[in-house]
């Protein structure tokens, strides 16, 4: 028997100024059950207890987008918003973001076939109509005219150095749109190093938002990058190069 996730309605409201409705609570539970079952075959995540899953997958995923509704400087076009999640893994942050924002349209991308197969199965099980999953490398999709500069918002959660993440996702963002880097630890040196990279990528750091997680009280950072001009066609560089030679 798979355990029930805590509803945490007061914590949702106190920390993100948002609460899930009954349908969203049901979908979060189904997502948790899918992860627990899928984990038995594919080792999708080490985060499996109900409280850890709630904080480190659900709350953490929505932290990045919740502030968009309250911070004027992070304004992006009205819904339906076109959103892409690069390196989604088992579907985070993309799946919780899609559940919380059913009028947004999300593309979830990962280079691992088994993970995208799991995501596609989960999308069907949850009855989500606003999601599309794709097996592809970030360097490849960023050069594809069908995807390049097509998104209001791009998400990436701790899959490499900040400058590498920026090179992966900023080519996908429309001019005027935002990219969000989800990070744990962050220092002034990280900001300094990222500033030069995002300048090369036609963007600037709009905001660095730090917040304690509501249960374990660790610090999470979301770095918001605003794209102000088109990016040179040489970016993203060929597969493997951004990681080998970060900007």
Secondary structure, DSSP 4 states (H G I P E B T S, - for coil): -PPPPP--HHHHHHHHS----HHHHHHHHHHHHHHHHHHHHH---S--SHHHHIIIIIIHHHHHHHGGGT-GGG--PPSSPEEEEET-TTTTTHHHHHHH-TTSEEEEEES-HHHHHHHHHHHHHHT-SSEEEEE--HHHHTT-TTTTT-EEEEEEESSS-HHHHHHHHGGGEEEEEEEEEEESS--HHHHHHHHHHHHHTTEEEEEEEEEE-TTT--EEEEEEEEE-SPPPTT-S-STTHHHHS--
